Amino acid sequence: MSQLEWRKSSRCTGGDGECVEVSTSPGGLIRLRESDRPADVLTTTPSALATLLTGIKAGRAVRRVGQAAGQPPRTGRVTRR
């Protein structure tokens, strides 16, 4: 991955590990990461990110990966594989 220019969220508290950073790749894809885990990068399209943010702002629940439509969210701890 080429060198990207990362910007921190305006909600960043300034402490270590509490910031969301965003960058745009030369191809127009959006990259997101947490400042305390810079190697873990989420890549998405502008339209997919806009849909997610619109849903969050409207108070609609966002399904978790692997959660079937109409099913309640699973409870428990999230573990990293």
HTML snippet that shows the backbone in 3Dmol.js (N, CA, C, O; Angstrom):
<script src="https://3Dmol.org/build/3Dmol-min.js"></script>
<div id="view" style="width:600px;height:400px;position:relative"></div>
<script>
const pdb = `
ATOM      1  N   MET A   1       0.853  -1.167   0.000  1.00  0.00           N
ATOM      2  CA  MET A   1       0.000   0.000   0.000  1.00  0.00           C
ATOM      3  C   MET A   1       0.903   1.235   0.000  1.00  0.00           C
ATOM      4  O   MET A   1       1.826   1.329   0.809  1.00  0.00           O
ATOM      5  N   SER A   2       0.642   2.168  -0.892  1.00  0.00           N
ATOM      6  CA  SER A   2       1.453   3.375  -0.947  1.00  0.00           C
ATOM      7  C   SER A   2       1.212   4.241   0.282  1.00  0.00           C
ATOM      8  O   SER A   2       0.258   4.032   1.031  1.00  0.00           O
ATOM      9  N   GLN A   3       2.082   5.202   0.470  1.00  0.00           N
ATOM     10  CA  GLN A   3       1.968   6.105   1.615  1.00  0.00           C
ATOM     11  C   GLN A   3       0.696   6.941   1.482  1.00  0.00           C
ATOM     12  O   GLN A   3       0.532   7.666   0.501  1.00  0.00           O
ATOM     13  N   LEU A   4      -0.191   6.846   2.448  1.00  0.00           N
ATOM     14  CA  LEU A   4      -1.443   7.593   2.440  1.00  0.00           C
ATOM     15  C   LEU A   4      -1.377   8.718   3.463  1.00  0.00           C
ATOM     16  O   LEU A   4      -0.671   8.612   4.465  1.00  0.00           O
ATOM     17  N   GLU A   5      -2.101   9.777   3.213  1.00  0.00           N
ATOM     18  CA  GLU A   5      -2.203  10.875   4.175  1.00  0.00           C
ATOM     19  C   GLU A   5      -3.421  10.614   5.050  1.00  0.00           C
ATOM     20  O   GLU A   5      -4.555  10.622   4.570  1.00  0.00           O
ATOM     21  N   TRP A   6      -3.178  10.380   6.341  1.00  0.00           N
ATOM     22  CA  TRP A   6      -4.246  10.055   7.283  1.00  0.00           C
ATOM     23  C   TRP A   6      -4.674  11.301   8.043  1.00  0.00           C
ATOM     24  O   TRP A   6      -3.835  12.101   8.455  1.00  0.00           O
ATOM     25  N   ARG A   7      -5.980  11.466   8.228  1.00  0.00           N
ATOM     26  CA  ARG A   7      -6.540  12.570   9.024  1.00  0.00           C
ATOM     27  C   ARG A   7      -7.281  11.982  10.210  1.00  0.00           C
ATOM     28  O   ARG A   7      -7.953  10.958  10.092  1.00  0.00           O
ATOM     29  N   LYS A   8      -7.152  12.640  11.360  1.00  0.00           N
ATOM     30  CA  LYS A   8      -7.853  12.171  12.566  1.00  0.00           C
ATOM     31  C   LYS A   8      -9.230  12.813  12.657  1.00  0.00           C
ATOM     32  O   LYS A   8      -9.460  13.927  12.185  1.00  0.00           O
ATOM     33  N   SER A   9     -10.126  12.076  13.274  1.00  0.00           N
ATOM     34  CA  SER A   9     -11.480  12.551  13.491  1.00  0.00           C
ATOM     35  C   SER A   9     -11.485  13.790  14.389  1.00  0.00           C
ATOM     36  O   SER A   9     -10.625  13.942  15.257  1.00  0.00           O
ATOM     37  N   SER A  10     -12.452  14.665  14.172  1.00  0.00           N
ATOM     38  CA  SER A  10     -12.600  15.838  15.034  1.00  0.00           C
ATOM     39  C   SER A  10     -13.039  15.437  16.439  1.00  0.00           C
ATOM     40  O   SER A  10     -12.954  16.243  17.366  1.00  0.00           O
ATOM     41  N   ARG A  11     -13.504  14.213  16.603  1.00  0.00           N
ATOM     42  CA  ARG A  11     -13.916  13.696  17.910  1.00  0.00           C
ATOM     43  C   ARG A  11     -12.757  13.073  18.682  1.00  0.00           C
ATOM     44  O   ARG A  11     -12.951  12.565  19.787  1.00  0.00           O
ATOM     45  N   CYS A  12     -11.582  13.109  18.123  1.00  0.00           N
ATOM     46  CA  CYS A  12     -10.410  12.520  18.754  1.00  0.00           C
ATOM     47  C   CYS A  12     -10.116  13.224  20.070  1.00  0.00           C
ATOM     48  O   CYS A  12     -10.076  14.453  20.132  1.00  0.00           O
ATOM     49  N   THR A  13      -9.910  12.438  21.118  1.00  0.00           N
ATOM     50  CA  THR A  13      -9.635  13.014  22.426  1.00  0.00           C
ATOM     51  C   THR A  13      -8.174  13.399  22.585  1.00  0.00           C
ATOM     52  O   THR A  13      -7.801  14.065  23.551  1.00  0.00           O
ATOM     53  N   GLY A  14      -7.354  12.980  21.640  1.00  0.00           N
ATOM     54  CA  GLY A  14      -5.937  13.291  21.716  1.00  0.00           C
ATOM     55  C   GLY A  14      -5.131  12.250  22.451  1.00  0.00           C
ATOM     56  O   GLY A  14      -3.903  12.241  22.368  1.00  0.00           O
ATOM     57  N   GLY A  15      -5.811  11.362  23.178  1.00  0.00           N
ATOM     58  CA  GLY A  15      -5.114  10.299  23.887  1.00  0.00           C
ATOM     59  C   GLY A  15      -4.736   9.183  22.933  1.00  0.00           C
ATOM     60  O   GLY A  15      -5.260   9.095  21.823  1.00  0.00           O
ATOM     61  N   ASP A  16      -3.842   8.349  23.365  1.00  0.00           N
ATOM     62  CA  ASP A  16      -3.429   7.227  22.527  1.00  0.00           C
ATOM     63  C   ASP A  16      -4.569   6.229  22.379  1.00  0.00           C
ATOM     64  O   ASP A  16      -5.216   5.860  23.360  1.00  0.00           O
ATOM     65  N   GLY A  17      -4.807   5.800  21.156  1.00  0.00           N
ATOM     66  CA  GLY A  17      -5.756   4.733  20.905  1.00  0.00           C
ATOM     67  C   GLY A  17      -7.211   5.110  20.919  1.00  0.00           C
ATOM     68  O   GLY A  17      -8.062   4.222  20.970  1.00  0.00           O
ATOM     69  N   GLU A  18      -7.541   6.372  20.877  1.00  0.00           N
ATOM     70  CA  GLU A  18      -8.937   6.768  20.916  1.00  0.00           C
ATOM     71  C   GLU A  18      -9.321   7.599  19.701  1.00  0.00           C
ATOM     72  O   GLU A  18     -10.237   8.417  19.774  1.00  0.00           O
ATOM     73  N   CYS A  19      -8.635   7.398  18.598  1.00  0.00           N
ATOM     74  CA  CYS A  19      -8.881   8.209  17.411  1.00  0.00           C
ATOM     75  C   CYS A  19      -9.190   7.342  16.198  1.00  0.00           C
ATOM     76  O   CYS A  19      -8.596   6.281  16.003  1.00  0.00           O
ATOM     77  N   VAL A  20     -10.120   7.810  15.400  1.00  0.00           N
ATOM     78  CA  VAL A  20     -10.397   7.195  14.112  1.00  0.00           C
ATOM     79  C   VAL A  20      -9.703   8.059  13.074  1.00  0.00           C
ATOM     80  O   VAL A  20      -9.805   9.286  13.095  1.00  0.00           O
ATOM     81  N   GLU A  21      -8.995   7.398  12.164  1.00  0.00           N
ATOM     82  CA  GLU A  21      -8.294   8.116  11.105  1.00  0.00           C
ATOM     83  C   GLU A  21      -8.876   7.692   9.762  1.00  0.00           C
ATOM     84  O   GLU A  21      -9.309   6.552   9.599  1.00  0.00           O
ATOM     85  N   VAL A  22      -8.885   8.614   8.799  1.00  0.00           N
ATOM     86  CA  VAL A  22      -9.442   8.356   7.480  1.00  0.00           C
ATOM     87  C   VAL A  22      -8.461   8.831   6.419  1.00  0.00           C
ATOM     88  O   VAL A  22      -7.735   9.807   6.610  1.00  0.00           O
ATOM     89  N   SER A  23      -8.456   8.119   5.299  1.00  0.00           N
ATOM     90  CA  SER A  23      -7.618   8.479   4.168  1.00  0.00           C
ATOM     91  C   SER A  23      -8.348   8.078   2.893  1.00  0.00           C
ATOM     92  O   SER A  23      -9.186   7.176   2.905  1.00  0.00           O
ATOM     93  N   THR A  24      -8.027   8.747   1.804  1.00  0.00           N
ATOM     94  CA  THR A  24      -8.579   8.395   0.502  1.00  0.00           C
ATOM     95  C   THR A  24      -7.441   7.894  -0.365  1.00  0.00           C
ATOM     96  O   THR A  24      -6.411   8.555  -0.496  1.00  0.00           O
ATOM     97  N   SER A  25      -7.628   6.727  -0.956  1.00  0.00           N
ATOM     98  CA  SER A  25      -6.593   6.153  -1.817  1.00  0.00           C
ATOM     99  C   SER A  25      -6.647   6.819  -3.188  1.00  0.00           C
ATOM    100  O   SER A  25      -7.660   7.424  -3.539  1.00  0.00           O
ATOM    101  N   PRO A  26      -5.581   6.717  -3.961  1.00  0.00           N
ATOM    102  CA  PRO A  26      -5.573   7.313  -5.310  1.00  0.00           C
ATOM    103  C   PRO A  26      -6.741   6.836  -6.178  1.00  0.00           C
ATOM    104  O   PRO A  26      -7.195   7.582  -7.046  1.00  0.00           O
ATOM    105  N   GLY A  27      -7.235   5.621  -5.966  1.00  0.00           N
ATOM    106  CA  GLY A  27      -8.363   5.103  -6.734  1.00  0.00           C
ATOM    107  C   GLY A  27      -9.718   5.565  -6.239  1.00  0.00           C
ATOM    108  O   GLY A  27     -10.739   5.207  -6.826  1.00  0.00           O
ATOM    109  N   GLY A  28      -9.753   6.361  -5.161  1.00  0.00           N
ATOM    110  CA  GLY A  28     -11.003   6.892  -4.637  1.00  0.00           C
ATOM    111  C   GLY A  28     -11.624   6.082  -3.515  1.00  0.00           C
ATOM    112  O   GLY A  28     -12.687   6.452  -3.014  1.00  0.00           O
ATOM    113  N   LEU A  29     -10.993   4.984  -3.102  1.00  0.00           N
ATOM    114  CA  LEU A  29     -11.524   4.205  -1.992  1.00  0.00           C
ATOM    115  C   LEU A  29     -11.228   4.905  -0.670  1.00  0.00           C
ATOM    116  O   LEU A  29     -10.230   5.612  -0.533  1.00  0.00           O
ATOM    117  N   ILE A  30     -12.107   4.697   0.291  1.00  0.00           N
ATOM    118  CA  ILE A  30     -11.952   5.277   1.626  1.00  0.00           C
ATOM    119  C   ILE A  30     -11.278   4.247   2.520  1.00  0.00           C
ATOM    120  O   ILE A  30     -11.655   3.075   2.516  1.00  0.00           O
ATOM    121  N   ARG A  31     -10.292   4.679   3.280  1.00  0.00           N
ATOM    122  CA  ARG A  31      -9.588   3.805   4.232  1.00  0.00           C
ATOM    123  C   ARG A  31      -9.833   4.356   5.631  1.00  0.00           C
ATOM    124  O   ARG A  31      -9.721   5.560   5.864  1.00  0.00           O
ATOM    125  N   LEU A  32     -10.169   3.460   6.562  1.00  0.00           N
ATOM    126  CA  LEU A  32     -10.412   3.831   7.957  1.00  0.00           C
ATOM    127  C   LEU A  32      -9.544   2.959   8.849  1.00  0.00           C
ATOM    128  O   LEU A  32      -9.309   1.788   8.550  1.00  0.00           O
ATOM    129  N   ARG A  33      -9.069   3.539   9.949  1.00  0.00           N
ATOM    130  CA  ARG A  33      -8.292   2.771  10.921  1.00  0.00           C
ATOM    131  C   ARG A  33      -8.363   3.454  12.275  1.00  0.00           C
ATOM    132  O   ARG A  33      -8.697   4.634  12.375  1.00  0.00           O
ATOM    133  N   GLU A  34      -8.046   2.696  13.313  1.00  0.00           N
ATOM    134  CA  GLU A  34      -7.902   3.256  14.653  1.00  0.00           C
ATOM    135  C   GLU A  34      -6.432   3.604  14.832  1.00  0.00           C
ATOM    136  O   GLU A  34      -5.553   2.863  14.391  1.00  0.00           O
ATOM    137  N   SER A  35      -6.170   4.718  15.470  1.00  0.00           N
ATOM    138  CA  SER A  35      -4.787   5.181  15.586  1.00  0.00           C
ATOM    139  C   SER A  35      -3.909   4.230  16.385  1.00  0.00           C
ATOM    140  O   SER A  35      -2.696   4.198  16.177  1.00  0.00           O
ATOM    141  N   ASP A  36      -4.495   3.453  17.297  1.00  0.00           N
ATOM    142  CA  ASP A  36      -3.683   2.518  18.081  1.00  0.00           C
ATOM    143  C   ASP A  36      -3.455   1.191  17.358  1.00  0.00           C
ATOM    144  O   ASP A  36      -2.717   0.339  17.853  1.00  0.00           O
ATOM    145  N   ARG A  37      -4.080   1.005  16.193  1.00  0.00           N
ATOM    146  CA  ARG A  37      -3.896  -0.220  15.398  1.00  0.00           C
ATOM    147  C   ARG A  37      -3.742   0.157  13.928  1.00  0.00           C
ATOM    148  O   ARG A  37      -4.583  -0.210  13.108  1.00  0.00           O
ATOM    149  N   PRO A  38      -2.695   0.875  13.590  1.00  0.00           N
ATOM    150  CA  PRO A  38      -2.558   1.393  12.223  1.00  0.00           C
ATOM    151  C   PRO A  38      -2.428   0.329  11.139  1.00  0.00           C
ATOM    152  O   PRO A  38      -2.655   0.628   9.967  1.00  0.00           O
ATOM    153  N   ALA A  39      -2.071  -0.895  11.491  1.00  0.00           N
ATOM    154  CA  ALA A  39      -1.946  -1.954  10.485  1.00  0.00           C
ATOM    155  C   ALA A  39      -3.305  -2.523  10.085  1.00  0.00           C
ATOM    156  O   ALA A  39      -3.421  -3.137   9.025  1.00  0.00           O
ATOM    157  N   ASP A  40      -4.332  -2.332  10.909  1.00  0.00           N
ATOM    158  CA  ASP A  40      -5.677  -2.832  10.615  1.00  0.00           C
ATOM    159  C   ASP A  40      -6.456  -1.735   9.891  1.00  0.00           C
ATOM    160  O   ASP A  40      -6.888  -0.760  10.505  1.00  0.00           O
ATOM    161  N   VAL A  41      -6.628  -1.903   8.595  1.00  0.00           N
ATOM    162  CA  VAL A  41      -7.263  -0.872   7.768  1.00  0.00           C
ATOM    163  C   VAL A  41      -8.535  -1.431   7.138  1.00  0.00           C
ATOM    164  O   VAL A  41      -8.515  -2.497   6.522  1.00  0.00           O
ATOM    165  N   LEU A  42      -9.629  -0.713   7.295  1.00  0.00           N
ATOM    166  CA  LEU A  42     -10.900  -1.048   6.659  1.00  0.00           C
ATOM    167  C   LEU A  42     -10.984  -0.247   5.367  1.00  0.00           C
ATOM    168  O   LEU A  42     -10.786   0.968   5.377  1.00  0.00           O
ATOM    169  N   THR A  43     -11.273  -0.912   4.263  1.00  0.00           N
ATOM    170  CA  THR A  43     -11.389  -0.246   2.967  1.00  0.00           C
ATOM    171  C   THR A  43     -12.829  -0.336   2.496  1.00  0.00           C
ATOM    172  O   THR A  43     -13.437  -1.405   2.545  1.00  0.00           O
ATOM    173  N   THR A  44     -13.382   0.794   2.037  1.00  0.00           N
ATOM    174  CA  THR A  44     -14.761   0.826   1.578  1.00  0.00           C
ATOM    175  C   THR A  44     -14.895   1.856   0.460  1.00  0.00           C
ATOM    176  O   THR A  44     -13.961   2.601   0.162  1.00  0.00           O
ATOM    177  N   THR A  45     -16.064   1.881  -0.142  1.00  0.00           N
ATOM    178  CA  THR A  45     -16.347   2.874  -1.179  1.00  0.00           C
ATOM    179  C   THR A  45     -17.018   4.085  -0.539  1.00  0.00           C
ATOM    180  O   THR A  45     -17.605   3.970   0.537  1.00  0.00           O
ATOM    181  N   PRO A  46     -16.936   5.241  -1.189  1.00  0.00           N
ATOM    182  CA  PRO A  46     -17.628   6.410  -0.642  1.00  0.00           C
ATOM    183  C   PRO A  46     -19.132   6.186  -0.475  1.00  0.00           C
ATOM    184  O   PRO A  46     -19.715   6.639   0.510  1.00  0.00           O
ATOM    185  N   SER A  47     -19.763   5.497  -1.421  1.00  0.00           N
ATOM    186  CA  SER A  47     -21.218   5.292  -1.308  1.00  0.00           C
ATOM    187  C   SER A  47     -21.573   4.350  -0.162  1.00  0.00           C
ATOM    188  O   SER A  47     -22.573   4.571   0.522  1.00  0.00           O
ATOM    189  N   ALA A  48     -20.782   3.311   0.064  1.00  0.00           N
ATOM    190  CA  ALA A  48     -21.050   2.400   1.175  1.00  0.00           C
ATOM    191  C   ALA A  48     -20.863   3.103   2.514  1.00  0.00           C
ATOM    192  O   ALA A  48     -21.648   2.892   3.439  1.00  0.00           O
ATOM    193  N   LEU A  49     -19.839   3.929   2.626  1.00  0.00           N
ATOM    194  CA  LEU A  49     -19.618   4.674   3.868  1.00  0.00           C
ATOM    195  C   LEU A  49     -20.746   5.682   4.095  1.00  0.00           C
ATOM    196  O   LEU A  49     -21.207   5.852   5.223  1.00  0.00           O
ATOM    197  N   ALA A  50     -21.186   6.342   3.038  1.00  0.00           N
ATOM    198  CA  ALA A  50     -22.294   7.300   3.160  1.00  0.00           C
ATOM    199  C   ALA A  50     -23.565   6.602   3.623  1.00  0.00           C
ATOM    200  O   ALA A  50     -24.301   7.142   4.449  1.00  0.00           O
ATOM    201  N   THR A  51     -23.833   5.410   3.103  1.00  0.00           N
ATOM    202  CA  THR A  51     -25.010   4.644   3.521  1.00  0.00           C
ATOM    203  C   THR A  51     -24.923   4.268   4.993  1.00  0.00           C
ATOM    204  O   THR A  51     -25.904   4.387   5.727  1.00  0.00           O
ATOM    205  N   LEU A  52     -23.757   3.817   5.422  1.00  0.00           N
ATOM    206  CA  LEU A  52     -23.553   3.470   6.824  1.00  0.00           C
ATOM    207  C   LEU A  52     -23.775   4.681   7.724  1.00  0.00           C
ATOM    208  O   LEU A  52     -24.499   4.591   8.715  1.00  0.00           O
ATOM    209  N   LEU A  53     -23.160   5.809   7.389  1.00  0.00           N
ATOM    210  CA  LEU A  53     -23.284   7.010   8.225  1.00  0.00           C
ATOM    211  C   LEU A  53     -24.710   7.533   8.249  1.00  0.00           C
ATOM    212  O   LEU A  53     -25.183   7.988   9.290  1.00  0.00           O
ATOM    213  N   THR A  54     -25.401   7.475   7.123  1.00  0.00           N
ATOM    214  CA  THR A  54     -26.804   7.902   7.080  1.00  0.00           C
ATOM    215  C   THR A  54     -27.652   7.039   8.009  1.00  0.00           C
ATOM    216  O   THR A  54     -28.496   7.557   8.739  1.00  0.00           O
ATOM    217  N   GLY A  55     -27.432   5.728   7.984  1.00  0.00           N
ATOM    218  CA  GLY A  55     -28.166   4.821   8.864  1.00  0.00           C
ATOM    219  C   GLY A  55     -27.884   5.076  10.328  1.00  0.00           C
ATOM    220  O   GLY A  55     -28.798   5.055  11.153  1.00  0.00           O
ATOM    221  N   ILE A  56     -26.626   5.317  10.657  1.00  0.00           N
ATOM    222  CA  ILE A  56     -26.257   5.598  12.048  1.00  0.00           C
ATOM    223  C   ILE A  56     -26.908   6.890  12.521  1.00  0.00           C
ATOM    224  O   ILE A  56     -27.469   6.940  13.616  1.00  0.00           O
ATOM    225  N   LYS A  57     -26.835   7.935  11.703  1.00  0.00           N
ATOM    226  CA  LYS A  57     -27.421   9.229  12.078  1.00  0.00           C
ATOM    227  C   LYS A  57     -28.935   9.148  12.232  1.00  0.00           C
ATOM    228  O   LYS A  57     -29.519   9.868  13.041  1.00  0.00           O
ATOM    229  N   ALA A  58     -29.570   8.274  11.459  1.00  0.00           N
ATOM    230  CA  ALA A  58     -31.020   8.113  11.529  1.00  0.00           C
ATOM    231  C   ALA A  58     -31.443   7.200  12.675  1.00  0.00           C
ATOM    232  O   ALA A  58     -32.636   7.039  12.933  1.00  0.00           O
ATOM    233  N   GLY A  59     -30.466   6.596  13.366  1.00  0.00           N
ATOM    234  CA  GLY A  59     -30.770   5.733  14.491  1.00  0.00           C
ATOM    235  C   GLY A  59     -31.142   4.324  14.100  1.00  0.00           C
ATOM    236  O   GLY A  59     -31.634   3.561  14.931  1.00  0.00           O
ATOM    237  N   ARG A  60     -30.917   3.962  12.849  1.00  0.00           N
ATOM    238  CA  ARG A  60     -31.214   2.605  12.423  1.00  0.00           C
ATOM    239  C   ARG A  60     -30.089   1.687  12.870  1.00  0.00           C
ATOM    240  O   ARG A  60     -28.915   2.055  12.839  1.00  0.00           O
ATOM    241  N   ALA A  61     -30.463   0.507  13.278  1.00  0.00           N
ATOM    242  CA  ALA A  61     -29.473  -0.485  13.697  1.00  0.00           C
ATOM    243  C   ALA A  61     -28.699  -0.962  12.484  1.00  0.00           C
ATOM    244  O   ALA A  61     -29.249  -1.100  11.391  1.00  0.00           O
ATOM    245  N   VAL A  62     -27.457  -1.204  12.685  1.00  0.00           N
ATOM    246  CA  VAL A  62     -26.605  -1.723  11.629  1.00  0.00           C
ATOM    247  C   VAL A  62     -26.317  -3.177  11.946  1.00  0.00           C
ATOM    248  O   VAL A  62     -25.872  -3.492  13.050  1.00  0.00           O
ATOM    249  N   ARG A  63     -26.563  -4.069  10.994  1.00  0.00           N
ATOM    250  CA  ARG A  63     -26.306  -5.487  11.220  1.00  0.00           C
ATOM    251  C   ARG A  63     -24.814  -5.745  11.315  1.00  0.00           C
ATOM    252  O   ARG A  63     -24.013  -5.119  10.622  1.00  0.00           O
ATOM    253  N   ARG A  64     -24.461  -6.668  12.175  1.00  0.00           N
ATOM    254  CA  ARG A  64     -23.080  -7.115  12.282  1.00  0.00           C
ATOM    255  C   ARG A  64     -22.806  -8.142  11.199  1.00  0.00           C
ATOM    256  O   ARG A  64     -23.726  -8.791  10.702  1.00  0.00           O
ATOM    257  N   VAL A  65     -21.577  -8.283  10.843  1.00  0.00           N
ATOM    258  CA  VAL A  65     -21.200  -9.281   9.862  1.00  0.00           C
ATOM    259  C   VAL A  65     -21.647 -10.647  10.366  1.00  0.00           C
ATOM    260  O   VAL A  65     -21.369 -11.011  11.508  1.00  0.00           O
ATOM    261  N   GLY A  66     -22.329 -11.392   9.530  1.00  0.00           N
ATOM    262  CA  GLY A  66     -22.789 -12.720   9.896  1.00  0.00           C
ATOM    263  C   GLY A  66     -24.142 -12.749  10.584  1.00  0.00           C
ATOM    264  O   GLY A  66     -24.661 -13.830  10.861  1.00  0.00           O
ATOM    265  N   GLN A  67     -24.730 -11.585  10.868  1.00  0.00           N
ATOM    266  CA  GLN A  67     -26.032 -11.530  11.529  1.00  0.00           C
ATOM    267  C   GLN A  67     -27.122 -11.535  10.457  1.00  0.00           C
ATOM    268  O   GLN A  67     -27.104 -10.703   9.550  1.00  0.00           O
ATOM    269  N   ALA A  68     -28.042 -12.441  10.556  1.00  0.00           N
ATOM    270  CA  ALA A  68     -29.124 -12.539   9.581  1.00  0.00           C
ATOM    271  C   ALA A  68     -30.121 -11.394   9.769  1.00  0.00           C
ATOM    272  O   ALA A  68     -30.317 -10.902  10.880  1.00  0.00           O
ATOM    273  N   ALA A  69     -30.739 -10.984   8.673  1.00  0.00           N
ATOM    274  CA  ALA A  69     -31.749  -9.925   8.730  1.00  0.00           C
ATOM    275  C   ALA A  69     -32.900 -10.363   9.628  1.00  0.00           C
ATOM    276  O   ALA A  69     -33.352 -11.506   9.551  1.00  0.00           O
ATOM    277  N   GLY A  70     -33.369  -9.465  10.468  1.00  0.00           N
ATOM    278  CA  GLY A  70     -34.484  -9.749  11.349  1.00  0.00           C
ATOM    279  C   GLY A  70     -34.121 -10.498  12.613  1.00  0.00           C
ATOM    280  O   GLY A  70     -34.988 -10.723  13.458  1.00  0.00           O
ATOM    281  N   GLN A  71     -32.890 -10.884  12.767  1.00  0.00           N
ATOM    282  CA  GLN A  71     -32.446 -11.610  13.956  1.00  0.00           C
ATOM    283  C   GLN A  71     -31.860 -10.630  14.971  1.00  0.00           C
ATOM    284  O   GLN A  71     -31.220  -9.653  14.582  1.00  0.00           O
ATOM    285  N   PRO A  72     -32.070 -10.876  16.260  1.00  0.00           N
ATOM    286  CA  PRO A  72     -31.476  -9.994  17.264  1.00  0.00           C
ATOM    287  C   PRO A  72     -29.961 -10.135  17.245  1.00  0.00           C
ATOM    288  O   PRO A  72     -29.438 -11.190  16.888  1.00  0.00           O
ATOM    289  N   PRO A  73     -29.250  -9.068  17.632  1.00  0.00           N
ATOM    290  CA  PRO A  73     -27.799  -9.164  17.667  1.00  0.00           C
ATOM    291  C   PRO A  73     -27.346 -10.211  18.666  1.00  0.00           C
ATOM    292  O   PRO A  73     -27.972 -10.408  19.708  1.00  0.00           O
ATOM    293  N   ARG A  74     -26.259 -10.874  18.338  1.00  0.00           N
ATOM    294  CA  ARG A  74     -25.682 -11.844  19.254  1.00  0.00           C
ATOM    295  C   ARG A  74     -25.001 -11.105  20.389  1.00  0.00           C
ATOM    296  O   ARG A  74     -24.449 -10.021  20.200  1.00  0.00           O
ATOM    297  N   THR A  75     -25.045 -11.692  21.550  1.00  0.00           N
ATOM    298  CA  THR A  75     -24.380 -11.082  22.691  1.00  0.00           C
ATOM    299  C   THR A  75     -23.097 -11.847  22.992  1.00  0.00           C
ATOM    300  O   THR A  75     -22.881 -12.953  22.497  1.00  0.00           O
ATOM    301  N   GLY A  76     -22.288 -11.257  23.782  1.00  0.00           N
ATOM    302  CA  GLY A  76     -21.043 -11.911  24.149  1.00  0.00           C
ATOM    303  C   GLY A  76     -19.855 -11.083  23.735  1.00  0.00           C
ATOM    304  O   GLY A  76     -19.987  -9.999  23.165  1.00  0.00           O
ATOM    305  N   ARG A  77     -18.705 -11.613  24.031  1.00  0.00           N
ATOM    306  CA  ARG A  77     -17.473 -10.924  23.733  1.00  0.00           C
ATOM    307  C   ARG A  77     -17.049 -11.128  22.296  1.00  0.00           C
ATOM    308  O   ARG A  77     -17.223 -12.209  21.735  1.00  0.00           O
ATOM    309  N   VAL A  78     -16.494 -10.091  21.704  1.00  0.00           N
ATOM    310  CA  VAL A  78     -15.932 -10.197  20.372  1.00  0.00           C
ATOM    311  C   VAL A  78     -14.479 -10.574  20.534  1.00  0.00           C
ATOM    312  O   VAL A  78     -13.745  -9.932  21.285  1.00  0.00           O
ATOM    313  N   THR A  79     -14.065 -11.604  19.841  1.00  0.00           N
ATOM    314  CA  THR A  79     -12.675 -12.036  19.935  1.00  0.00           C
ATOM    315  C   THR A  79     -12.000 -11.907  18.587  1.00  0.00           C
ATOM    316  O   THR A  79     -12.648 -12.023  17.547  1.00  0.00           O
ATOM    317  N   ARG A  80     -10.737 -11.674  18.600  1.00  0.00           N
ATOM    318  CA  ARG A  80      -9.955 -11.547  17.372  1.00  0.00           C
ATOM    319  C   ARG A  80      -9.335 -12.897  17.041  1.00  0.00           C
ATOM    320  O   ARG A  80      -8.752 -13.548  17.909  1.00  0.00           O
ATOM    321  N   ARG A  81      -9.459 -13.310  15.805  1.00  0.00           N
ATOM    322  CA  ARG A  81      -8.897 -14.596  15.373  1.00  0.00           C
ATOM    323  C   ARG A  81      -7.509 -14.424  14.834  1.00  0.00           C
ATOM    324  O   ARG A  81      -6.881 -15.400  14.424  1.00  0.00           O
TER     325      ARG A  81
END
`;
const viewer = $3Dmol.createViewer("view");
viewer.addModel(pdb, "pdb");
viewer.setStyle({}, {cartoon: {color: "spectrum"}});
viewer.zoomTo();
viewer.render();
</script>
